[in-house]
Amino acid sequence: LGTNDLSSSIPTEIGLMTNLQKLSLVSNHLSGSILPIVGNLPNLEVIYIDENDLSSSIPTEIGLMANLKILIVSDNKLSSS
């Protein structure tokens, strides 16, 4: 879903996609925070959410994802905690 001019926030329903292996929301206009529920997706290996307007910090749950190999979050408004 990258480069589709999407706006709003990342929908909570994404947490129901338990077989998802790659999440690409790059180059949209997404705002709000990265949802902690993303960390509950057991098969997720790749997250591309760069070039958006996301704020807050990266949820701790993402750091605990056993299968995550690539996380790209550059060009957002993220903060460290």
CNS distance restraints for C-alpha pairs under 8 A (distance, minus, plus):
assign (resid   1 and name CA) (resid  24 and name CA) 5.96 0.50 0.50
assign (resid   1 and name CA) (resid  25 and name CA) 5.27 0.50 0.50
assign (resid   1 and name CA) (resid  26 and name CA) 7.50 0.50 0.50
assign (resid   2 and name CA) (resid  24 and name CA) 5.69 0.50 0.50
assign (resid   2 and name CA) (resid  25 and name CA) 4.46 0.50 0.50
assign (resid   2 and name CA) (resid  26 and name CA) 4.53 0.50 0.50
assign (resid   2 and name CA) (resid  27 and name CA) 5.83 0.50 0.50
assign (resid   2 and name CA) (resid  28 and name CA) 6.57 0.50 0.50
assign (resid   3 and name CA) (resid  25 and name CA) 7.39 0.50 0.50
assign (resid   3 and name CA) (resid  26 and name CA) 6.15 0.50 0.50
assign (resid   3 and name CA) (resid  27 and name CA) 4.75 0.50 0.50
assign (resid   3 and name CA) (resid  28 and name CA) 5.44 0.50 0.50
assign (resid   4 and name CA) (resid  27 and name CA) 7.53 0.50 0.50
assign (resid   4 and name CA) (resid  28 and name CA) 6.08 0.50 0.50
assign (resid   5 and name CA) (resid  27 and name CA) 7.45 0.50 0.50
assign (resid   5 and name CA) (resid  28 and name CA) 4.78 0.50 0.50
assign (resid   5 and name CA) (resid  29 and name CA) 6.15 0.50 0.50
assign (resid   6 and name CA) (resid  28 and name CA) 5.13 0.50 0.50
assign (resid   6 and name CA) (resid  29 and name CA) 5.63 0.50 0.50
assign (resid   6 and name CA) (resid  30 and name CA) 6.46 0.50 0.50
assign (resid   7 and name CA) (resid  28 and name CA) 6.62 0.50 0.50
assign (resid   7 and name CA) (resid  29 and name CA) 4.60 0.50 0.50
assign (resid   7 and name CA) (resid  30 and name CA) 4.76 0.50 0.50
assign (resid   7 and name CA) (resid  31 and name CA) 7.10 0.50 0.50
assign (resid   8 and name CA) (resid  29 and name CA) 7.14 0.50 0.50
assign (resid   8 and name CA) (resid  30 and name CA) 5.27 0.50 0.50
assign (resid   8 and name CA) (resid  31 and name CA) 5.76 0.50 0.50
assign (resid   8 and name CA) (resid  32 and name CA) 7.71 0.50 0.50
assign (resid   9 and name CA) (resid  30 and name CA) 5.15 0.50 0.50
assign (resid   9 and name CA) (resid  31 and name CA) 4.99 0.50 0.50
assign (resid   9 and name CA) (resid  32 and name CA) 5.48 0.50 0.50
assign (resid   9 and name CA) (resid  33 and name CA) 7.47 0.50 0.50
assign (resid  10 and name CA) (resid  14 and name CA) 7.65 0.50 0.50
assign (resid  10 and name CA) (resid  30 and name CA) 6.74 0.50 0.50
assign (resid  10 and name CA) (resid  31 and name CA) 7.63 0.50 0.50
assign (resid  10 and name CA) (resid  32 and name CA) 7.64 0.50 0.50
assign (resid  10 and name CA) (resid  33 and name CA) 7.82 0.50 0.50
assign (resid  10 and name CA) (resid  34 and name CA) 7.17 0.50 0.50
assign (resid  10 and name CA) (resid  35 and name CA) 7.31 0.50 0.50
assign (resid  12 and name CA) (resid  35 and name CA) 7.36 0.50 0.50
assign (resid  12 and name CA) (resid  37 and name CA) 7.55 0.50 0.50
assign (resid  13 and name CA) (resid  17 and name CA) 7.51 0.50 0.50
assign (resid  14 and name CA) (resid  38 and name CA) 7.21 0.50 0.50
assign (resid  15 and name CA) (resid  37 and name CA) 5.46 0.50 0.50
assign (resid  15 and name CA) (resid  38 and name CA) 5.78 0.50 0.50
assign (resid  15 and name CA) (resid  40 and name CA) 6.98 0.50 0.50
assign (resid  15 and name CA) (resid  41 and name CA) 6.63 0.50 0.50
assign (resid  17 and name CA) (resid  41 and name CA) 7.16 0.50 0.50
assign (resid  18 and name CA) (resid  41 and name CA) 5.19 0.50 0.50
assign (resid  18 and name CA) (resid  42 and name CA) 6.50 0.50 0.50
assign (resid  18 and name CA) (resid  43 and name CA) 6.80 0.50 0.50
assign (resid  19 and name CA) (resid  41 and name CA) 7.46 0.50 0.50
assign (resid  19 and name CA) (resid  42 and name CA) 7.57 0.50 0.50
assign (resid  19 and name CA) (resid  43 and name CA) 5.81 0.50 0.50
assign (resid  19 and name CA) (resid  44 and name CA) 7.57 0.50 0.50
assign (resid  20 and name CA) (resid  41 and name CA) 7.16 0.50 0.50
assign (resid  20 and name CA) (resid  43 and name CA) 6.06 0.50 0.50
assign (resid  20 and name CA) (resid  44 and name CA) 5.65 0.50 0.50
assign (resid  21 and name CA) (resid  43 and name CA) 5.26 0.50 0.50
assign (resid  21 and name CA) (resid  44 and name CA) 4.04 0.50 0.50
assign (resid  21 and name CA) (resid  45 and name CA) 5.32 0.50 0.50
assign (resid  21 and name CA) (resid  46 and name CA) 6.57 0.50 0.50
assign (resid  22 and name CA) (resid  44 and name CA) 5.86 0.50 0.50
assign (resid  22 and name CA) (resid  45 and name CA) 6.00 0.50 0.50
assign (resid  22 and name CA) (resid  46 and name CA) 4.72 0.50 0.50
assign (resid  22 and name CA) (resid  47 and name CA) 6.08 0.50 0.50
assign (resid  23 and name CA) (resid  44 and name CA) 7.54 0.50 0.50
assign (resid  23 and name CA) (resid  46 and name CA) 6.15 0.50 0.50
assign (resid  23 and name CA) (resid  47 and name CA) 4.86 0.50 0.50
assign (resid  23 and name CA) (resid  48 and name CA) 6.13 0.50 0.50
assign (resid  23 and name CA) (resid  49 and name CA) 7.78 0.50 0.50
assign (resid  24 and name CA) (resid  46 and name CA) 7.89 0.50 0.50
assign (resid  24 and name CA) (resid  47 and name CA) 6.01 0.50 0.50
assign (resid  24 and name CA) (resid  48 and name CA) 4.62 0.50 0.50
assign (resid  24 and name CA) (resid  49 and name CA) 6.10 0.50 0.50
assign (resid  25 and name CA) (resid  48 and name CA) 6.01 0.50 0.50
assign (resid  25 and name CA) (resid  49 and name CA) 4.90 0.50 0.50
assign (resid  25 and name CA) (resid  50 and name CA) 7.43 0.50 0.50
assign (resid  26 and name CA) (resid  48 and name CA) 5.72 0.50 0.50
assign (resid  26 and name CA) (resid  49 and name CA) 4.68 0.50 0.50
assign (resid  26 and name CA) (resid  50 and name CA) 5.00 0.50 0.50
assign (resid  26 and name CA) (resid  51 and name CA) 5.78 0.50 0.50
assign (resid  26 and name CA) (resid  52 and name CA) 6.89 0.50 0.50
assign (resid  27 and name CA) (resid  49 and name CA) 7.63 0.50 0.50
assign (resid  27 and name CA) (resid  50 and name CA) 6.49 0.50 0.50
assign (resid  27 and name CA) (resid  51 and name CA) 4.65 0.50 0.50
assign (resid  27 and name CA) (resid  52 and name CA) 5.80 0.50 0.50
assign (resid  28 and name CA) (resid  51 and name CA) 6.74 0.50 0.50
assign (resid  28 and name CA) (resid  52 and name CA) 5.43 0.50 0.50
assign (resid  29 and name CA) (resid  51 and name CA) 7.92 0.50 0.50
assign (resid  29 and name CA) (resid  52 and name CA) 5.03 0.50 0.50
assign (resid  29 and name CA) (resid  53 and name CA) 5.93 0.50 0.50
assign (resid  30 and name CA) (resid  52 and name CA) 5.32 0.50 0.50
assign (resid  30 and name CA) (resid  53 and name CA) 5.51 0.50 0.50
assign (resid  30 and name CA) (resid  54 and name CA) 6.15 0.50 0.50
assign (resid  31 and name CA) (resid  52 and name CA) 6.90 0.50 0.50
assign (resid  31 and name CA) (resid  53 and name CA) 4.73 0.50 0.50
assign (resid  31 and name CA) (resid  54 and name CA) 4.47 0.50 0.50
assign (resid  31 and name CA) (resid  55 and name CA) 6.80 0.50 0.50
assign (resid  32 and name CA) (resid  53 and name CA) 7.41 0.50 0.50
assign (resid  32 and name CA) (resid  54 and name CA) 5.20 0.50 0.50
assign (resid  32 and name CA) (resid  55 and name CA) 5.63 0.50 0.50
assign (resid  32 and name CA) (resid  56 and name CA) 7.48 0.50 0.50
assign (resid  33 and name CA) (resid  54 and name CA) 5.46 0.50 0.50
assign (resid  33 and name CA) (resid  55 and name CA) 5.19 0.50 0.50
assign (resid  33 and name CA) (resid  56 and name CA) 5.50 0.50 0.50
assign (resid  33 and name CA) (resid  57 and name CA) 7.24 0.50 0.50
assign (resid  34 and name CA) (resid  38 and name CA) 7.73 0.50 0.50
assign (resid  34 and name CA) (resid  54 and name CA) 6.96 0.50 0.50
assign (resid  34 and name CA) (resid  55 and name CA) 7.69 0.50 0.50
assign (resid  34 and name CA) (resid  56 and name CA) 7.65 0.50 0.50
assign (resid  34 and name CA) (resid  57 and name CA) 7.48 0.50 0.50
assign (resid  34 and name CA) (resid  58 and name CA) 6.39 0.50 0.50
assign (resid  34 and name CA) (resid  59 and name CA) 6.88 0.50 0.50
assign (resid  35 and name CA) (resid  59 and name CA) 7.10 0.50 0.50
assign (resid  36 and name CA) (resid  40 and name CA) 7.64 0.50 0.50
assign (resid  36 and name CA) (resid  59 and name CA) 5.32 0.50 0.50
assign (resid  36 and name CA) (resid  60 and name CA) 7.44 0.50 0.50
assign (resid  36 and name CA) (resid  61 and name CA) 5.90 0.50 0.50
assign (resid  36 and name CA) (resid  62 and name CA) 7.14 0.50 0.50
assign (resid  37 and name CA) (resid  41 and name CA) 7.45 0.50 0.50
assign (resid  37 and name CA) (resid  61 and name CA) 7.73 0.50 0.50
assign (resid  38 and name CA) (resid  61 and name CA) 7.75 0.50 0.50
assign (resid  38 and name CA) (resid  62 and name CA) 6.96 0.50 0.50
assign (resid  39 and name CA) (resid  59 and name CA) 7.84 0.50 0.50
assign (resid  39 and name CA) (resid  61 and name CA) 4.69 0.50 0.50
assign (resid  39 and name CA) (resid  62 and name CA) 4.48 0.50 0.50
assign (resid  39 and name CA) (resid  63 and name CA) 7.77 0.50 0.50
assign (resid  39 and name CA) (resid  64 and name CA) 7.24 0.50 0.50
assign (resid  39 and name CA) (resid  65 and name CA) 6.05 0.50 0.50
assign (resid  40 and name CA) (resid  61 and name CA) 7.34 0.50 0.50
assign (resid  40 and name CA) (resid  65 and name CA) 7.64 0.50 0.50
assign (resid  42 and name CA) (resid  65 and name CA) 7.15 0.50 0.50
assign (resid  42 and name CA) (resid  66 and name CA) 7.62 0.50 0.50
assign (resid  42 and name CA) (resid  67 and name CA) 7.03 0.50 0.50
assign (resid  43 and name CA) (resid  67 and name CA) 6.35 0.50 0.50
assign (resid  44 and name CA) (resid  67 and name CA) 6.32 0.50 0.50
assign (resid  44 and name CA) (resid  68 and name CA) 5.94 0.50 0.50
assign (resid  45 and name CA) (resid  67 and name CA) 5.29 0.50 0.50
assign (resid  45 and name CA) (resid  68 and name CA) 4.02 0.50 0.50
assign (resid  45 and name CA) (resid  69 and name CA) 5.23 0.50 0.50
assign (resid  45 and name CA) (resid  70 and name CA) 6.52 0.50 0.50
assign (resid  46 and name CA) (resid  68 and name CA) 6.02 0.50 0.50
assign (resid  46 and name CA) (resid  69 and name CA) 6.01 0.50 0.50
assign (resid  46 and name CA) (resid  70 and name CA) 4.75 0.50 0.50
assign (resid  46 and name CA) (resid  71 and name CA) 6.08 0.50 0.50
assign (resid  47 and name CA) (resid  68 and name CA) 7.97 0.50 0.50
assign (resid  47 and name CA) (resid  70 and name CA) 6.15 0.50 0.50
assign (resid  47 and name CA) (resid  71 and name CA) 4.88 0.50 0.50
assign (resid  47 and name CA) (resid  72 and name CA) 6.25 0.50 0.50
assign (resid  48 and name CA) (resid  70 and name CA) 7.86 0.50 0.50
assign (resid  48 and name CA) (resid  71 and name CA) 6.17 0.50 0.50
assign (resid  48 and name CA) (resid  72 and name CA) 4.98 0.50 0.50
assign (resid  48 and name CA) (resid  73 and name CA) 6.51 0.50 0.50
assign (resid  49 and name CA) (resid  72 and name CA) 6.21 0.50 0.50
assign (resid  49 and name CA) (resid  73 and name CA) 5.23 0.50 0.50
assign (resid  49 and name CA) (resid  74 and name CA) 7.78 0.50 0.50
assign (resid  50 and name CA) (resid  72 and name CA) 5.89 0.50 0.50
assign (resid  50 and name CA) (resid  73 and name CA) 4.29 0.50 0.50
assign (resid  50 and name CA) (resid  74 and name CA) 4.81 0.50 0.50
assign (resid  50 and name CA) (resid  75 and name CA) 5.65 0.50 0.50
assign (resid  50 and name CA) (resid  76 and name CA) 6.44 0.50 0.50
assign (resid  51 and name CA) (resid  73 and name CA) 7.52 0.50 0.50
assign (resid  51 and name CA) (resid  74 and name CA) 6.42 0.50 0.50
assign (resid  51 and name CA) (resid  75 and name CA) 4.66 0.50 0.50
assign (resid  51 and name CA) (resid  76 and name CA) 5.84 0.50 0.50
assign (resid  52 and name CA) (resid  75 and name CA) 6.60 0.50 0.50
assign (resid  52 and name CA) (resid  76 and name CA) 5.31 0.50 0.50
assign (resid  53 and name CA) (resid  75 and name CA) 7.84 0.50 0.50
assign (resid  53 and name CA) (resid  76 and name CA) 5.02 0.50 0.50
assign (resid  53 and name CA) (resid  77 and name CA) 5.95 0.50 0.50
assign (resid  54 and name CA) (resid  76 and name CA) 5.29 0.50 0.50
assign (resid  54 and name CA) (resid  77 and name CA) 5.58 0.50 0.50
assign (resid  54 and name CA) (resid  78 and name CA) 6.38 0.50 0.50
assign (resid  55 and name CA) (resid  76 and name CA) 6.72 0.50 0.50
assign (resid  55 and name CA) (resid  77 and name CA) 4.66 0.50 0.50
assign (resid  55 and name CA) (resid  78 and name CA) 4.51 0.50 0.50
assign (resid  55 and name CA) (resid  79 and name CA) 6.92 0.50 0.50
assign (resid  56 and name CA) (resid  77 and name CA) 7.33 0.50 0.50
assign (resid  56 and name CA) (resid  78 and name CA) 5.18 0.50 0.50
assign (resid  56 and name CA) (resid  79 and name CA) 5.55 0.50 0.50
assign (resid  56 and name CA) (resid  80 and name CA) 7.89 0.50 0.50
assign (resid  57 and name CA) (resid  78 and name CA) 5.24 0.50 0.50
assign (resid  57 and name CA) (resid  79 and name CA) 4.97 0.50 0.50
assign (resid  57 and name CA) (resid  80 and name CA) 5.65 0.50 0.50
assign (resid  57 and name CA) (resid  81 and name CA) 6.64 0.50 0.50
assign (resid  58 and name CA) (resid  62 and name CA) 7.20 0.50 0.50
assign (resid  58 and name CA) (resid  78 and name CA) 7.38 0.50 0.50
assign (resid  58 and name CA) (resid  80 and name CA) 7.80 0.50 0.50
assign (resid  59 and name CA) (resid  63 and name CA) 7.47 0.50 0.50
assign (resid  60 and name CA) (resid  64 and name CA) 6.92 0.50 0.50
assign (resid  61 and name CA) (resid  65 and name CA) 6.81 0.50 0.50
